[in-house]
Amino acid sequence: MKSQIYDIRVTGHMGCSTSKLFNGFRVEHVVGGGNTCPQTVLTGFVEDQAALHGVLMRIRDLGLTLVSVNPLDPE
């Protein structure tokens, strides 16, 4: 896998202290698709498959609910 930018969504509003654990990712709070459930969107560069798994494990370890993981077109 080559380097890729990802849009990773989790349920809820991620606080500042938790957001700092995702260094290098832009953190944005949005209303969930089709309902009023807030979501946090992490957008950032992931070097390879191992790095992506590391981010996903951090989400799991923090007890966050993963909504989606989407690669973004770099252009």
N, CA, C and O atoms as a Tripos MOL2 file, in Angstrom:
@<TRIPOS>MOLECULE
protein
  300   299    75     0     0
PROTEIN
NO_CHARGES

@<TRIPOS>ATOM
      1 N           0.8440   -1.1810    0.0000 N.3       1 MET1
      2 CA          0.0000    0.0000    0.0000 C.3       1 MET1
      3 C           0.8840    1.2370    0.0000 C.2       1 MET1
      4 O           1.8420    1.3190    0.7680 O.2       1 MET1
      5 N           0.5690    2.1880   -0.8490 N.am      2 LYS2
      6 CA          1.3170    3.4380   -0.8580 C.3       2 LYS2
      7 C           0.6670    4.4250    0.1030 C.2       2 LYS2
      8 O          -0.4150    4.1640    0.6280 O.2       2 LYS2
      9 N           1.3140    5.5390    0.3310 N.am      3 SER3
     10 CA          0.8000    6.5790    1.2160 C.3       3 SER3
     11 C          -0.5620    7.0600    0.7400 C.2       3 SER3
     12 O          -0.8230    7.1430   -0.4600 O.2       3 SER3
     13 N          -1.4260    7.3770    1.7030 N.am      4 GLN4
     14 CA         -2.8000    7.7390    1.3710 C.3       4 GLN4
     15 C          -3.3460    8.6940    2.4240 C.2       4 GLN4
     16 O          -2.9720    8.6190    3.5950 O.2       4 GLN4
     17 N          -4.2270    9.5860    2.0050 N.am      5 ILE5
     18 CA         -4.9600   10.4300    2.9390 C.3       5 ILE5
     19 C          -6.2780    9.7340    3.2450 C.2       5 ILE5
     20 O          -6.9570    9.2390    2.3450 O.2       5 ILE5
     21 N          -6.6340    9.7020    4.5440 N.am      6 TYR6
     22 CA         -7.8620    9.0350    4.9740 C.3       6 TYR6
     23 C          -8.7870    9.9840    5.7160 C.2       6 TYR6
     24 O          -8.3520   10.9120    6.3990 O.2       6 TYR6
     25 N         -10.0710    9.7220    5.5600 N.am      7 ASP7
     26 CA        -11.1470   10.3670    6.3110 C.3       7 ASP7
     27 C         -11.6900    9.2710    7.2260 C.2       7 ASP7
     28 O         -12.3060    8.3120    6.7610 O.2       7 ASP7
     29 N         -11.4550    9.4200    8.5440 N.am      8 ILE8
     30 CA        -11.8670    8.4140    9.5150 C.3       8 ILE8
     31 C         -12.8960    9.0510   10.4350 C.2       8 ILE8
     32 O         -12.6320   10.0860   11.0470 O.2       8 ILE8
     33 N         -14.0730    8.4340   10.5330 N.am      9 ARG9
     34 CA        -15.1590    8.9940   11.3400 C.3       9 ARG9
     35 C         -15.4510    8.1020   12.5380 C.2       9 ARG9
     36 O         -15.5200    6.8770   12.4350 O.2       9 ARG9
     37 N         -15.6210    8.7750   13.6950 N.am     10 VAL10
     38 CA        -16.0050    8.0780   14.9120 C.3      10 VAL10
     39 C         -17.2250    8.7810   15.5010 C.2      10 VAL10
     40 O         -17.4560    9.9640   15.2480 O.2      10 VAL10
     41 N         -17.9940    8.0420   16.2820 N.am     11 THR11
     42 CA        -19.1830    8.5990   16.9110 C.3      11 THR11
     43 C         -18.7740    9.4650   18.0900 C.2      11 THR11
     44 O         -17.8590    9.1230   18.8400 O.2      11 THR11
     45 N         -19.4600   10.5840   18.2450 N.am     12 GLY12
     46 CA        -19.2540   11.4530   19.3970 C.3      12 GLY12
     47 C         -18.2890   12.5940   19.1360 C.2      12 GLY12
     48 O         -17.6630   12.6920   18.0810 O.2      12 GLY12
     49 N         -18.1960   13.4460   20.1380 N.am     13 HIS13
     50 CA        -17.3320   14.6220   20.0810 C.3      13 HIS13
     51 C         -16.0340   14.2920   20.8000 C.2      13 HIS13
     52 O         -16.0340   14.0800   22.0120 O.2      13 HIS13
     53 N         -14.9350   14.2480   20.0730 N.am     14 MET14
     54 CA        -13.6400   13.9340   20.6450 C.3      14 MET14
     55 C         -13.0540   15.1970   21.2800 C.2      14 MET14
     56 O         -12.9160   16.2240   20.6150 O.2      14 MET14
     57 N         -12.7220   15.1180   22.5340 N.am     15 GLY15
     58 CA        -12.1610   16.2620   23.2520 C.3      15 GLY15
     59 C         -10.7280   16.5600   22.8410 C.2      15 GLY15
     60 O         -10.0930   15.7760   22.1350 O.2      15 GLY15
     61 N         -10.2280   17.7060   23.2940 N.am     16 CYS16
     62 CA         -8.8780   18.1550   22.9350 C.3      16 CYS16
     63 C          -7.7920   17.1780   23.3790 C.2      16 CYS16
     64 O          -6.8550   16.9060   22.6290 O.2      16 CYS16
     65 N          -7.9170   16.6480   24.6030 N.am     17 SER17
     66 CA         -6.8720   15.7420   25.0950 C.3      17 SER17
     67 C          -6.8150   14.4670   24.2560 C.2      17 SER17
     68 O          -5.7300   13.9420   24.0080 O.2      17 SER17
     69 N          -7.9560   13.9700   23.8220 N.am     18 THR18
     70 CA         -7.9890   12.7790   22.9800 C.3      18 THR18
     71 C          -7.5120   13.1140   21.5700 C.2      18 THR18
     72 O          -6.8000   12.3230   20.9500 O.2      18 THR18
     73 N          -7.9020   14.2840   21.0620 N.am     19 SER19
     74 CA         -7.4980   14.6920   19.7110 C.3      19 SER19
     75 C          -5.9820   14.7520   19.5720 C.2      19 SER19
     76 O          -5.4430   14.4650   18.5030 O.2      19 SER19
     77 N          -5.2950   15.1240   20.6480 N.am     20 LYS20
     78 CA         -3.8270   15.2350   20.6080 C.3      20 LYS20
     79 C          -3.1590   13.8790   20.3650 C.2      20 LYS20
     80 O          -2.0120   13.8190   19.9230 O.2      20 LYS20
     81 N          -3.8800   12.7920   20.6540 N.am     21 LEU21
     82 CA         -3.3350   11.4590   20.4190 C.3      21 LEU21
     83 C          -3.2730   11.1120   18.9370 C.2      21 LEU21
     84 O          -2.6450   10.1270   18.5480 O.2      21 LEU21
     85 N          -3.9290   11.9250   18.1150 N.am     22 PHE22
     86 CA         -3.9420   11.7060   16.6650 C.3      22 PHE22
     87 C          -3.1510   12.8240   15.9960 C.2      22 PHE22
     88 O          -3.6530   13.5170   15.1120 O.2      22 PHE22
     89 N          -1.9240   12.9830   16.4290 N.am     23 ASN23
     90 CA         -1.0380   14.0330   15.9430 C.3      23 ASN23
     91 C          -0.9020   13.9470   14.4180 C.2      23 ASN23
     92 O          -0.6880   12.8700   13.8610 O.2      23 ASN23
     93 N          -1.0270   15.0840   13.7670 N.am     24 GLY24
     94 CA         -0.9190   15.1250   12.3180 C.3      24 GLY24
     95 C          -2.2500   15.0010   11.5990 C.2      24 GLY24
     96 O          -2.3150   15.1940   10.3850 O.2      24 GLY24
     97 N          -3.3160   14.6820   12.3280 N.am     25 PHE25
     98 CA         -4.6400   14.5910   11.7350 C.3      25 PHE25
     99 C          -5.4190   15.8660   12.0190 C.2      25 PHE25
    100 O          -5.3400   16.4260   13.1130 O.2      25 PHE25
    101 N          -6.1700   16.3140   11.0260 N.am     26 ARG26
    102 CA         -7.1070   17.4200   11.2370 C.3      26 ARG26
    103 C          -8.3300   16.8230   11.9220 C.2      26 ARG26
    104 O          -8.8180   15.7670   11.5180 O.2      26 ARG26
    105 N          -8.8240   17.4950   12.9540 N.am     27 VAL27
    106 CA         -9.9750   17.0070   13.7110 C.3      27 VAL27
    107 C         -11.1260   17.9840   13.5040 C.2      27 VAL27
    108 O         -10.9900   19.1880   13.7250 O.2      27 VAL27
    109 N         -12.2560   17.4440   13.0780 N.am     28 GLU28
    110 CA        -13.4390   18.2690   12.8020 C.3      28 GLU28
    111 C         -14.6490   17.5910   13.4260 C.2      28 GLU28
    112 O         -14.7820   16.3680   13.3790 O.2      28 GLU28
    113 N         -15.5290   18.3950   14.0090 N.am     29 HIS29
    114 CA        -16.7560   17.8670   14.6050 C.3      29 HIS29
    115 C         -17.9180   18.1910   13.6840 C.2      29 HIS29
    116 O         -18.0880   19.3350   13.2640 O.2      29 HIS29
    117 N         -18.7210   17.1730   13.3680 N.am     30 VAL30
    118 CA        -19.8450   17.3350   12.4520 C.3      30 VAL30
    119 C         -21.0660   16.6140   13.0110 C.2      30 VAL30
    120 O         -20.9610   15.7840   13.9140 O.2      30 VAL30
    121 N         -22.2220   16.9490   12.4540 N.am     31 VAL31
    122 CA        -23.4440   16.2040   12.7640 C.3      31 VAL31
    123 C         -23.4620   14.9900   11.8560 C.2      31 VAL31
    124 O         -23.2000   15.1070   10.6590 O.2      31 VAL31
    125 N         -23.7720   13.8170   12.4140 N.am     32 GLY32
    126 CA        -23.7560   12.5680   11.6550 C.3      32 GLY32
    127 C         -24.7130   12.5890   10.4800 C.2      32 GLY32
    128 O         -25.6950   13.3310   10.4770 O.2      32 GLY32
    129 N         -24.4210   11.7780    9.4940 N.am     33 GLY33
    130 CA        -25.2440   11.6980    8.2930 C.3      33 GLY33
    131 C         -26.6530   11.2130    8.5670 C.2      33 GLY33
    132 O         -26.8400   10.0900    9.0340 O.2      33 GLY33
    133 N         -27.6450   12.0390    8.2830 N.am     34 GLY34
    134 CA        -29.0330   11.6280    8.3690 C.3      34 GLY34
    135 C         -29.6300   11.6510    9.7520 C.2      34 GLY34
    136 O         -30.8130   11.3500    9.9090 O.2      34 GLY34
    137 N         -28.8530   11.9990   10.7670 N.am     35 ASN35
    138 CA        -29.4060   12.0920   12.1190 C.3      35 ASN35
    139 C         -28.6850   13.1950   12.8970 C.2      35 ASN35
    140 O         -27.8840   13.9370   12.3290 O.2      35 ASN35
    141 N         -28.9660   13.2970   14.1660 N.am     36 THR36
    142 CA        -28.3680   14.3680   14.9590 C.3      36 THR36
    143 C         -27.1890   13.8950   15.7960 C.2      36 THR36
    144 O         -26.6910   14.6510   16.6300 O.2      36 THR36
    145 N         -26.7330   12.6750   15.5970 N.am     37 CYS37
    146 CA        -25.6180   12.1270   16.3570 C.3      37 CYS37
    147 C         -24.3100   12.8130   15.9400 C.2      37 CYS37
    148 O         -23.9460   12.7700   14.7650 O.2      37 CYS37
    149 N         -23.6040   13.4410   16.8800 N.am     38 PRO38
    150 CA        -22.3480   14.0970   16.5120 C.3      38 PRO38
    151 C         -21.2730   13.0700   16.1590 C.2      38 PRO38
    152 O         -21.2540   11.9540   16.6790 O.2      38 PRO38
    153 N         -20.3970   13.4770   15.2760 N.am     39 GLN39
    154 CA        -19.2670   12.6440   14.8850 C.3      39 GLN39
    155 C         -18.0090   13.4870   14.9070 C.2      39 GLN39
    156 O         -18.0600   14.7090   14.7680 O.2      39 GLN39
    157 N         -16.8790   12.8170   15.0820 N.am     40 THR40
    158 CA        -15.5770   13.4520   14.9290 C.3      40 THR40
    159 C         -14.9490   12.8710   13.6700 C.2      40 THR40
    160 O         -14.9190   11.6550   13.4820 O.2      40 THR40
    161 N         -14.4470   13.7540   12.8100 N.am     41 VAL41
    162 CA        -13.7980   13.3330   11.5670 C.3      41 VAL41
    163 C         -12.3030   13.6020   11.6940 C.2      41 VAL41
    164 O         -11.8810   14.7350   11.9300 O.2      41 VAL41
    165 N         -11.5180   12.5590   11.5350 N.am     42 LEU42
    166 CA        -10.0610   12.6620   11.5170 C.3      42 LEU42
    167 C          -9.6200   12.5540   10.0610 C.2      42 LEU42
    168 O          -9.9300   11.5730    9.3860 O.2      42 LEU42
    169 N          -8.9090   13.5450    9.5880 N.am     43 THR43
    170 CA         -8.4270   13.5210    8.2090 C.3      43 THR43
    171 C          -6.9160   13.6820    8.2380 C.2      43 THR43
    172 O          -6.3920   14.6420    8.8030 O.2      43 THR43
    173 N          -6.2230   12.7330    7.6230 N.am     44 GLY44
    174 CA         -4.7790   12.8420    7.6350 C.3      44 GLY44
    175 C          -4.0930   11.8280    6.7550 C.2      44 GLY44
    176 O          -4.7030   10.9130    6.2010 O.2      44 GLY44
    177 N          -2.8140   12.0290    6.6530 N.am     45 PHE45
    178 CA         -1.9240   11.2230    5.8260 C.3      45 PHE45
    179 C          -1.5160    9.9730    6.6050 C.2      45 PHE45
    180 O          -1.1000   10.0600    7.7600 O.2      45 PHE45
    181 N          -1.6390    8.8170    5.9660 N.am     46 VAL46
    182 CA         -1.2280    7.5490    6.5590 C.3      46 VAL46
    183 C          -0.1790    6.9470    5.6380 C.2      46 VAL46
    184 O          -0.4120    6.7770    4.4420 O.2      46 VAL46
    185 N           0.9690    6.6300    6.2020 N.am     47 GLU47
    186 CA          2.1000    6.1850    5.3850 C.3      47 GLU47
    187 C           1.9130    4.8170    4.7360 C.2      47 GLU47
    188 O           2.2820    4.6190    3.5790 O.2      47 GLU47
    189 N           1.3390    3.8750    5.4820 N.am     48 ASP48
    190 CA          1.2040    2.5200    4.9550 C.3      48 ASP48
    191 C           0.1420    1.7560    5.7390 C.2      48 ASP48
    192 O          -0.4940    2.3090    6.6370 O.2      48 ASP48
    193 N          -0.0450    0.4980    5.3990 N.am     49 GLN49
    194 CA         -1.0730   -0.3310    6.0250 C.3      49 GLN49
    195 C          -0.8390   -0.4810    7.5260 C.2      49 GLN49
    196 O          -1.7900   -0.4620    8.3080 O.2      49 GLN49
    197 N           0.4130   -0.6290    7.9290 N.am     50 ALA50
    198 CA          0.7260   -0.7700    9.3550 C.3      50 ALA50
    199 C           0.3370    0.4900   10.1240 C.2      50 ALA50
    200 O          -0.1860    0.4010   11.2350 O.2      50 ALA50
    201 N           0.5860    1.6480    9.5470 N.am     51 ALA51
    202 CA          0.2230    2.9120   10.1960 C.3      51 ALA51
    203 C          -1.2920    3.0510   10.3090 C.2      51 ALA51
    204 O          -1.7950    3.5520   11.3150 O.2      51 ALA51
    205 N          -2.0170    2.6130    9.2890 N.am     52 LEU52
    206 CA         -3.4800    2.6540    9.3370 C.3      52 LEU52
    207 C          -3.9970    1.7490   10.4530 C.2      52 LEU52
    208 O          -4.8950    2.1340   11.2020 O.2      52 LEU52
    209 N          -3.4380    0.5620   10.5640 N.am     53 HIS53
    210 CA         -3.8360   -0.3450   11.6370 C.3      53 HIS53
    211 C          -3.5210    0.2590   13.0030 C.2      53 HIS53
    212 O          -4.2770    0.0650   13.9550 O.2      53 HIS53
    213 N          -2.4140    0.9870   13.1060 N.am     54 GLY54
    214 CA         -2.0750    1.6550   14.3560 C.3      54 GLY54
    215 C          -3.1150    2.6850   14.7530 C.2      54 GLY54
    216 O          -3.4900    2.7690   15.9220 O.2      54 GLY54
    217 N          -3.5870    3.4710   13.7900 N.am     55 VAL55
    218 CA         -4.6260    4.4660   14.0520 C.3      55 VAL55
    219 C          -5.9160    3.7670   14.4770 C.2      55 VAL55
    220 O          -6.5700    4.1850   15.4320 O.2      55 VAL55
    221 N          -6.2720    2.7180   13.7730 N.am     56 LEU56
    222 CA         -7.4970    1.9860   14.1070 C.3      56 LEU56
    223 C          -7.4140    1.3270   15.4840 C.2      56 LEU56
    224 O          -8.4130    1.2730   16.2010 O.2      56 LEU56
    225 N          -6.2450    0.8280   15.8580 N.am     57 MET57
    226 CA         -6.0750    0.2450   17.1920 C.3      57 MET57
    227 C          -6.1930    1.3160   18.2740 C.2      57 MET57
    228 O          -6.7460    1.0550   19.3420 O.2      57 MET57
    229 N          -5.6820    2.5110   18.0120 N.am     58 ARG58
    230 CA         -5.8050    3.6060   18.9720 C.3      58 ARG58
    231 C          -7.2750    3.9620   19.1700 C.2      58 ARG58
    232 O          -7.7170    4.1950   20.2950 O.2      58 ARG58
    233 N          -8.0240    4.0040   18.0790 N.am     59 ILE59
    234 CA         -9.4710    4.2670   18.1700 C.3      59 ILE59
    235 C         -10.1340    3.1920   19.0290 C.2      59 ILE59
    236 O         -10.9400    3.5080   19.9040 O.2      59 ILE59
    237 N          -9.8040    1.9420   18.7870 N.am     60 ARG60
    238 CA        -10.3530    0.8350   19.5710 C.3      60 ARG60
    239 C          -9.9700    0.9460   21.0440 C.2      60 ARG60
    240 O         -10.8160    0.7910   21.9240 O.2      60 ARG60
    241 N          -8.6920    1.2150   21.3080 N.am     61 ASP61
    242 CA         -8.2060    1.2770   22.6810 C.3      61 ASP61
    243 C          -8.8440    2.4180   23.4750 C.2      61 ASP61
    244 O          -8.9700    2.3300   24.6960 O.2      61 ASP61
    245 N          -9.2420    3.4780   22.7910 N.am     62 LEU62
    246 CA         -9.9030    4.6090   23.4440 C.3      62 LEU62
    247 C         -11.3980    4.3650   23.6340 C.2      62 LEU62
    248 O         -12.0930    5.1780   24.2450 O.2      62 LEU62
    249 N         -11.8840    3.2540   23.1150 N.am     63 GLY63
    250 CA        -13.2990    2.9310   23.2640 C.3      63 GLY63
    251 C         -14.2030    3.7470   22.3630 C.2      63 GLY63
    252 O         -15.3960    3.8860   22.6320 O.2      63 GLY63
    253 N         -13.6310    4.2940   21.2810 N.am     64 LEU64
    254 CA        -14.4160    5.0870   20.3360 C.3      64 LEU64
    255 C         -15.1310    4.1510   19.3660 C.2      64 LEU64
    256 O         -14.6260    3.0760   19.0420 O.2      64 LEU64
    257 N         -16.3030    4.5670   18.9080 N.am     65 THR65
    258 CA        -17.0570    3.7730   17.9470 C.3      65 THR65
    259 C         -16.7080    4.2160   16.5390 C.2      65 THR65
    260 O         -16.9810    5.3530   16.1550 O.2      65 THR65
    261 N         -16.1080    3.3240   15.7710 N.am     66 LEU66
    262 CA        -15.7110    3.6140   14.3990 C.3      66 LEU66
    263 C         -16.9460    3.6180   13.5090 C.2      66 LEU66
    264 O         -17.7430    2.6800   13.5310 O.2      66 LEU66
    265 N         -17.0990    4.6860   12.7220 N.am     67 VAL67
    266 CA        -18.2230    4.8060   11.7950 C.3      67 VAL67
    267 C         -17.7690    4.4300   10.3830 C.2      67 VAL67
    268 O         -18.4230    3.6340    9.7090 O.2      67 VAL67
    269 N         -16.6400    5.0070    9.9370 N.am     68 SER68
    270 CA        -16.1640    4.7170    8.5860 C.3      68 SER68
    271 C         -14.6910    5.0670    8.4380 C.2      68 SER68
    272 O         -14.1410    5.8810    9.1790 O.2      68 SER68
    273 N         -14.0700    4.4190    7.4460 N.am     69 VAL69
    274 CA        -12.6820    4.6840    7.0560 C.3      69 VAL69
    275 C         -12.7000    4.8030    5.5420 C.2      69 VAL69
    276 O         -13.0010    3.8340    4.8450 O.2      69 VAL69
    277 N         -12.3780    5.9910    5.0280 N.am     70 ASN70
    278 CA        -12.4480    6.2080    3.5820 C.3      70 ASN70
    279 C         -11.1620    6.8350    3.0640 C.2      70 ASN70
    280 O         -10.7440    7.8800    3.5620 O.2      70 ASN70
    281 N         -10.5260    6.2130    2.0680 N.am     71 PRO71
    282 CA         -9.3880    6.8690    1.4220 C.3      71 PRO71
    283 C          -9.8990    8.0460    0.5950 C.2      71 PRO71
    284 O         -10.9660    7.9720   -0.0150 O.2      71 PRO71
    285 N          -9.1340    9.1240    0.5830 N.am     72 LEU72
    286 CA         -9.5000   10.3070   -0.1850 C.3      72 LEU72
    287 C          -8.6210   10.4260   -1.4180 C.2      72 LEU72
    288 O          -7.4590   10.0210   -1.4080 O.2      72 LEU72
    289 N          -9.1780   10.9760   -2.4610 N.am     73 ASP73
    290 CA         -8.4240   11.2530   -3.6740 C.3      73 ASP73
    291 C          -7.4410   12.3760   -3.3530 C.2      73 ASP73
    292 O          -7.8660   13.4420   -2.9060 O.2      73 ASP73
    293 N          -6.1390   12.1710   -3.5660 N.am     74 PRO74
    294 CA         -5.1430   13.1800   -3.2020 C.3      74 PRO74
    295 C          -5.2810   14.4900   -3.9810 C.2      74 PRO74
    296 O          -4.6450   15.4840   -3.6300 O.2      74 PRO74
    297 N          -6.0840   14.5000   -5.0060 N.am     75 GLU75
    298 CA         -6.2300   15.7090   -5.8140 C.3      75 GLU75
    299 C          -7.4610   16.3760   -5.4060 C.2      75 GLU75
    300 O          -7.8020   17.4270   -5.9490 O.2      75 GLU75
@<TRIPOS>BOND
     1     1     2 1
     2     2     3 1
     3     3     4 2
     4     3     5 am
     5     5     6 1
     6     6     7 1
     7     7     8 2
     8     7     9 am
     9     9    10 1
    10    10    11 1
    11    11    12 2
    12    11    13 am
    13    13    14 1
    14    14    15 1
    15    15    16 2
    16    15    17 am
    17    17    18 1
    18    18    19 1
    19    19    20 2
    20    19    21 am
    21    21    22 1
    22    22    23 1
    23    23    24 2
    24    23    25 am
    25    25    26 1
    26    26    27 1
    27    27    28 2
    28    27    29 am
    29    29    30 1
    30    30    31 1
    31    31    32 2
    32    31    33 am
    33    33    34 1
    34    34    35 1
    35    35    36 2
    36    35    37 am
    37    37    38 1
    38    38    39 1
    39    39    40 2
    40    39    41 am
    41    41    42 1
    42    42    43 1
    43    43    44 2
    44    43    45 am
    45    45    46 1
    46    46    47 1
    47    47    48 2
    48    47    49 am
    49    49    50 1
    50    50    51 1
    51    51    52 2
    52    51    53 am
    53    53    54 1
    54    54    55 1
    55    55    56 2
    56    55    57 am
    57    57    58 1
    58    58    59 1
    59    59    60 2
    60    59    61 am
    61    61    62 1
    62    62    63 1
    63    63    64 2
    64    63    65 am
    65    65    66 1
    66    66    67 1
    67    67    68 2
    68    67    69 am
    69    69    70 1
    70    70    71 1
    71    71    72 2
    72    71    73 am
    73    73    74 1
    74    74    75 1
    75    75    76 2
    76    75    77 am
    77    77    78 1
    78    78    79 1
    79    79    80 2
    80    79    81 am
    81    81    82 1
    82    82    83 1
    83    83    84 2
    84    83    85 am
    85    85    86 1
    86    86    87 1
    87    87    88 2
    88    87    89 am
    89    89    90 1
    90    90    91 1
    91    91    92 2
    92    91    93 am
    93    93    94 1
    94    94    95 1
    95    95    96 2
    96    95    97 am
    97    97    98 1
    98    98    99 1
    99    99   100 2
   100    99   101 am
   101   101   102 1
   102   102   103 1
   103   103   104 2
   104   103   105 am
   105   105   106 1
   106   106   107 1
   107   107   108 2
   108   107   109 am
   109   109   110 1
   110   110   111 1
   111   111   112 2
   112   111   113 am
   113   113   114 1
   114   114   115 1
   115   115   116 2
   116   115   117 am
   117   117   118 1
   118   118   119 1
   119   119   120 2
   120   119   121 am
   121   121   122 1
   122   122   123 1
   123   123   124 2
   124   123   125 am
   125   125   126 1
   126   126   127 1
   127   127   128 2
   128   127   129 am
   129   129   130 1
   130   130   131 1
   131   131   132 2
   132   131   133 am
   133   133   134 1
   134   134   135 1
   135   135   136 2
   136   135   137 am
   137   137   138 1
   138   138   139 1
   139   139   140 2
   140   139   141 am
   141   141   142 1
   142   142   143 1
   143   143   144 2
   144   143   145 am
   145   145   146 1
   146   146   147 1
   147   147   148 2
   148   147   149 am
   149   149   150 1
   150   150   151 1
   151   151   152 2
   152   151   153 am
   153   153   154 1
   154   154   155 1
   155   155   156 2
   156   155   157 am
   157   157   158 1
   158   158   159 1
   159   159   160 2
   160   159   161 am
   161   161   162 1
   162   162   163 1
   163   163   164 2
   164   163   165 am
   165   165   166 1
   166   166   167 1
   167   167   168 2
   168   167   169 am
   169   169   170 1
   170   170   171 1
   171   171   172 2
   172   171   173 am
   173   173   174 1
   174   174   175 1
   175   175   176 2
   176   175   177 am
   177   177   178 1
   178   178   179 1
   179   179   180 2
   180   179   181 am
   181   181   182 1
   182   182   183 1
   183   183   184 2
   184   183   185 am
   185   185   186 1
   186   186   187 1
   187   187   188 2
   188   187   189 am
   189   189   190 1
   190   190   191 1
   191   191   192 2
   192   191   193 am
   193   193   194 1
   194   194   195 1
   195   195   196 2
   196   195   197 am
   197   197   198 1
   198   198   199 1
   199   199   200 2
   200   199   201 am
   201   201   202 1
   202   202   203 1
   203   203   204 2
   204   203   205 am
   205   205   206 1
   206   206   207 1
   207   207   208 2
   208   207   209 am
   209   209   210 1
   210   210   211 1
   211   211   212 2
   212   211   213 am
   213   213   214 1
   214   214   215 1
   215   215   216 2
   216   215   217 am
   217   217   218 1
   218   218   219 1
   219   219   220 2
   220   219   221 am
   221   221   222 1
   222   222   223 1
   223   223   224 2
   224   223   225 am
   225   225   226 1
   226   226   227 1
   227   227   228 2
   228   227   229 am
   229   229   230 1
   230   230   231 1
   231   231   232 2
   232   231   233 am
   233   233   234 1
   234   234   235 1
   235   235   236 2
   236   235   237 am
   237   237   238 1
   238   238   239 1
   239   239   240 2
   240   239   241 am
   241   241   242 1
   242   242   243 1
   243   243   244 2
   244   243   245 am
   245   245   246 1
   246   246   247 1
   247   247   248 2
   248   247   249 am
   249   249   250 1
   250   250   251 1
   251   251   252 2
   252   251   253 am
   253   253   254 1
   254   254   255 1
   255   255   256 2
   256   255   257 am
   257   257   258 1
   258   258   259 1
   259   259   260 2
   260   259   261 am
   261   261   262 1
   262   262   263 1
   263   263   264 2
   264   263   265 am
   265   265   266 1
   266   266   267 1
   267   267   268 2
   268   267   269 am
   269   269   270 1
   270   270   271 1
   271   271   272 2
   272   271   273 am
   273   273   274 1
   274   274   275 1
   275   275   276 2
   276   275   277 am
   277   277   278 1
   278   278   279 1
   279   279   280 2
   280   279   281 am
   281   281   282 1
   282   282   283 1
   283   283   284 2
   284   283   285 am
   285   285   286 1
   286   286   287 1
   287   287   288 2
   288   287   289 am
   289   289   290 1
   290   290   291 1
   291   291   292 2
   292   291   293 am
   293   293   294 1
   294   294   295 1
   295   295   296 2
   296   295   297 am
   297   297   298 1
   298   298   299 1
   299   299   300 2
@<TRIPOS>SUBSTRUCTURE
     1 MET1         2 RESIDUE 1 A MET
     2 LYS2         6 RESIDUE 1 A LYS
     3 SER3        10 RESIDUE 1 A SER
     4 GLN4        14 RESIDUE 1 A GLN
     5 ILE5        18 RESIDUE 1 A ILE
     6 TYR6        22 RESIDUE 1 A TYR
     7 ASP7        26 RESIDUE 1 A ASP
     8 ILE8        30 RESIDUE 1 A ILE
     9 ARG9        34 RESIDUE 1 A ARG
    10 VAL10       38 RESIDUE 1 A VAL
    11 THR11       42 RESIDUE 1 A THR
    12 GLY12       46 RESIDUE 1 A GLY
    13 HIS13       50 RESIDUE 1 A HIS
    14 MET14       54 RESIDUE 1 A MET
    15 GLY15       58 RESIDUE 1 A GLY
    16 CYS16       62 RESIDUE 1 A CYS
    17 SER17       66 RESIDUE 1 A SER
    18 THR18       70 RESIDUE 1 A THR
    19 SER19       74 RESIDUE 1 A SER
    20 LYS20       78 RESIDUE 1 A LYS
    21 LEU21       82 RESIDUE 1 A LEU
    22 PHE22       86 RESIDUE 1 A PHE
    23 ASN23       90 RESIDUE 1 A ASN
    24 GLY24       94 RESIDUE 1 A GLY
    25 PHE25       98 RESIDUE 1 A PHE
    26 ARG26      102 RESIDUE 1 A ARG
    27 VAL27      106 RESIDUE 1 A VAL
    28 GLU28      110 RESIDUE 1 A GLU
    29 HIS29      114 RESIDUE 1 A HIS
    30 VAL30      118 RESIDUE 1 A VAL
    31 VAL31      122 RESIDUE 1 A VAL
    32 GLY32      126 RESIDUE 1 A GLY
    33 GLY33      130 RESIDUE 1 A GLY
    34 GLY34      134 RESIDUE 1 A GLY
    35 ASN35      138 RESIDUE 1 A ASN
    36 THR36      142 RESIDUE 1 A THR
    37 CYS37      146 RESIDUE 1 A CYS
    38 PRO38      150 RESIDUE 1 A PRO
    39 GLN39      154 RESIDUE 1 A GLN
    40 THR40      158 RESIDUE 1 A THR
    41 VAL41      162 RESIDUE 1 A VAL
    42 LEU42      166 RESIDUE 1 A LEU
    43 THR43      170 RESIDUE 1 A THR
    44 GLY44      174 RESIDUE 1 A GLY
    45 PHE45      178 RESIDUE 1 A PHE
    46 VAL46      182 RESIDUE 1 A VAL
    47 GLU47      186 RESIDUE 1 A GLU
    48 ASP48      190 RESIDUE 1 A ASP
    49 GLN49      194 RESIDUE 1 A GLN
    50 ALA50      198 RESIDUE 1 A ALA
    51 ALA51      202 RESIDUE 1 A ALA
    52 LEU52      206 RESIDUE 1 A LEU
    53 HIS53      210 RESIDUE 1 A HIS
    54 GLY54      214 RESIDUE 1 A GLY
    55 VAL55      218 RESIDUE 1 A VAL
    56 LEU56      222 RESIDUE 1 A LEU
    57 MET57      226 RESIDUE 1 A MET
    58 ARG58      230 RESIDUE 1 A ARG
    59 ILE59      234 RESIDUE 1 A ILE
    60 ARG60      238 RESIDUE 1 A ARG
    61 ASP61      242 RESIDUE 1 A ASP
    62 LEU62      246 RESIDUE 1 A LEU
    63 GLY63      250 RESIDUE 1 A GLY
    64 LEU64      254 RESIDUE 1 A LEU
    65 THR65      258 RESIDUE 1 A THR
    66 LEU66      262 RESIDUE 1 A LEU
    67 VAL67      266 RESIDUE 1 A VAL
    68 SER68      270 RESIDUE 1 A SER
    69 VAL69      274 RESIDUE 1 A VAL
    70 ASN70      278 RESIDUE 1 A ASN
    71 PRO71      282 RESIDUE 1 A PRO
    72 LEU72      286 RESIDUE 1 A LEU
    73 ASP73      290 RESIDUE 1 A ASP
    74 PRO74      294 RESIDUE 1 A PRO
    75 GLU75      298 RESIDUE 1 A GLU
